[in-house]
Amino acid sequence: YTTINRTIYLKKNAAVAFTKLYNAAKKVGYNIKGVSGYRNYSLQKYLFNSYVSSRGLTAASKCSARPGKSEHQTGLALDVSCSSERYTLNKSFGSTAEGKWLSKNAYKYGFIIRYSKGKESITGYQYEPWHIRYVGVKAAKKIYNSNITLEEYLGYYKHIK
């Protein structure tokens, strides 16, 4: 699939699914590119520590996983963006045509928007419309149609009304 300017690694099933998603978006006029995929422990440690240095531990913990805890280390997560966002990772991506298309169609290819708006208390992370996670088509469809998080789907979080 197409990336910004470097090779991005994913597990094969996630890479195949993203290629299908990318091609489907391209077919309807959207250019969604991968920005960040698999990260090894050292890179995740560097990124997390840089967030801690610039934002403090509490804020860093809401936008970056500690090394060893990142979905990017599984090879199943991918950060994406588009040209109108200059391929950066901003919440405003969710309001772009590409972000809206991704939100409505990612599940068809086995991906979920991992950190949804309004679900921060469940996921522990801020809204990240650019962060998609491969879970397979069946699980993604159920998560999307039920408007739940991966935590809720897996039974790690019980919503009490």
C-alpha positions as CSV (number, residue, x, y, z in Angstrom):
1,Y,0.0,0.0,0.0
2,T,1.0,3.6,-0.3
3,T,2.7,5.4,2.6
4,I,4.1,8.9,3.0
5,N,7.9,8.4,2.5
6,R,9.0,5.3,4.2
7,T,8.3,1.6,4.6
8,I,5.6,0.8,7.2
9,Y,5.4,-2.7,8.5
10,L,2.2,-4.5,9.6
11,K,1.3,-8.2,10.1
12,K,0.4,-9.7,6.7
13,N,-3.4,-9.9,7.4
14,A,-3.5,-6.3,8.5
15,A,-1.4,-5.2,5.5
16,V,-3.6,-7.1,3.0
17,A,-6.7,-5.6,4.6
18,F,-5.3,-2.0,4.6
19,T,-4.4,-2.4,0.9
20,K,-8.0,-3.2,0.2
21,L,-9.2,-0.3,2.3
22,Y,-6.7,2.1,0.6
23,N,-7.8,1.0,-2.9
24,A,-11.5,1.3,-2.0
25,A,-10.9,4.9,-0.7
26,K,-8.9,5.7,-3.8
27,K,-11.7,4.5,-6.0
28,V,-14.1,7.0,-4.5
29,G,-11.5,9.9,-4.6
30,Y,-9.9,9.7,-1.2
31,N,-6.2,9.3,-0.6
32,I,-5.7,7.8,2.9
33,K,-2.0,7.0,3.5
34,G,-0.2,5.2,6.3
35,V,1.9,7.3,8.5
36,S,3.0,4.9,11.3
37,G,2.6,1.1,11.7
38,Y,4.7,-1.4,13.6
39,R,7.0,0.1,16.2
40,N,9.6,-1.8,18.1
41,Y,10.1,-1.3,21.8
42,S,12.9,1.2,21.4
43,L,11.0,3.5,19.1
44,Q,7.9,3.3,21.4
45,K,10.1,4.1,24.4
46,Y,11.6,7.1,22.6
47,L,8.1,8.4,21.5
48,F,6.6,8.0,25.0
49,N,9.5,9.6,26.7
50,S,9.4,12.6,24.3
51,Y,5.7,13.1,25.1
52,V,6.5,12.9,28.8
53,S,9.3,15.5,28.4
54,S,7.0,17.9,26.5
55,R,3.6,17.3,28.1
56,G,4.2,15.6,31.5
57,L,3.4,12.0,32.4
58,T,-0.4,12.5,32.9
59,A,-0.9,14.1,29.5
60,A,1.5,11.7,27.8
61,S,-0.4,8.7,29.1
62,K,-3.6,9.9,27.4
63,C,-2.0,10.1,24.0
64,S,0.8,7.6,23.9
65,A,1.2,4.0,25.2
66,R,4.1,3.1,27.5
67,P,6.7,0.9,25.8
68,G,5.5,-2.7,25.8
69,K,1.8,-1.6,25.9
70,S,1.4,-0.1,22.4
71,E,-0.9,-1.5,19.9
72,H,1.7,-0.5,17.3
73,Q,4.0,-3.1,18.7
74,T,1.4,-5.8,17.7
75,G,1.7,-5.0,14.0
76,L,-2.1,-4.6,13.8
77,A,-2.4,-0.9,14.3
78,L,-1.8,1.9,11.8
79,D,-2.0,5.6,12.0
80,V,-3.3,7.2,8.8
81,S,-3.7,10.7,7.4
82,C,-4.4,12.7,4.3
83,S,-2.9,15.5,2.3
84,S,-5.2,18.2,3.7
85,E,-3.8,17.4,7.1
86,R,-0.2,17.4,5.6
87,Y,-0.1,13.8,6.7
88,T,0.1,14.8,10.4
89,L,-1.9,13.2,13.2
90,N,-4.5,15.7,14.3
91,K,-8.0,15.3,15.7
92,S,-9.1,17.4,12.8
93,F,-8.5,14.4,10.5
94,G,-11.9,13.1,11.8
95,S,-13.6,16.1,10.2
96,T,-11.9,15.7,6.8
97,A,-13.7,13.9,3.9
98,E,-11.1,11.1,4.2
99,G,-11.6,10.9,8.0
100,K,-15.4,10.7,7.6
101,W,-15.1,8.0,4.9
102,L,-12.7,6.0,7.1
103,S,-15.0,6.2,10.1
104,K,-17.9,4.9,8.0
105,N,-16.1,2.3,6.0
106,A,-13.0,0.9,8.0
107,Y,-15.0,-1.9,9.5
108,K,-15.7,-3.3,6.0
109,Y,-12.0,-4.1,5.8
110,G,-11.6,-5.4,9.4
111,F,-10.5,-2.1,11.0
112,I,-11.9,-0.1,13.8
113,I,-11.3,3.5,14.8
114,R,-9.6,2.4,18.0
115,Y,-9.9,5.5,20.1
116,S,-13.4,6.9,19.5
117,K,-14.7,10.3,20.5
118,G,-16.7,10.1,23.7
119,K,-15.1,6.8,24.7
120,E,-12.0,8.2,26.4
121,S,-13.1,7.0,29.9
122,I,-13.3,3.4,28.5
123,T,-10.2,3.3,26.3
124,G,-8.0,5.5,28.5
125,Y,-6.8,7.4,25.5
126,Q,-7.9,10.6,23.8
127,Y,-9.9,10.6,20.6
128,E,-7.6,9.6,17.7
129,P,-9.5,9.4,14.4
130,W,-6.3,8.5,12.7
131,H,-5.5,5.3,14.7
132,I,-7.0,2.2,13.2
133,R,-6.7,-1.3,14.5
134,Y,-7.2,-4.5,12.6
135,V,-9.5,-6.9,14.4
136,G,-11.0,-8.8,11.4
137,V,-14.2,-8.1,9.5
138,K,-16.5,-10.0,11.7
139,A,-15.4,-8.3,15.0
140,A,-15.0,-4.9,13.3
141,K,-18.6,-5.1,12.0
142,K,-20.0,-6.0,15.4
143,I,-18.0,-3.2,17.1
144,Y,-19.0,-0.6,14.5
145,N,-22.7,-1.6,14.5
146,S,-22.9,-1.7,18.3
147,N,-20.9,1.6,18.7
148,I,-18.7,0.0,21.3
149,T,-15.0,-0.1,22.0
150,L,-12.6,-3.0,21.7
151,E,-12.6,-3.1,25.5
152,E,-16.4,-3.5,25.6
153,Y,-16.4,-6.1,22.8
154,L,-13.8,-8.2,24.7
155,G,-15.7,-7.8,27.9
156,Y,-13.0,-5.8,29.7
157,Y,-15.4,-3.0,30.4
158,K,-18.9,-3.2,31.6
159,H,-20.9,0.0,31.2
160,I,-23.0,0.6,34.2
161,K,-26.1,2.8,33.7
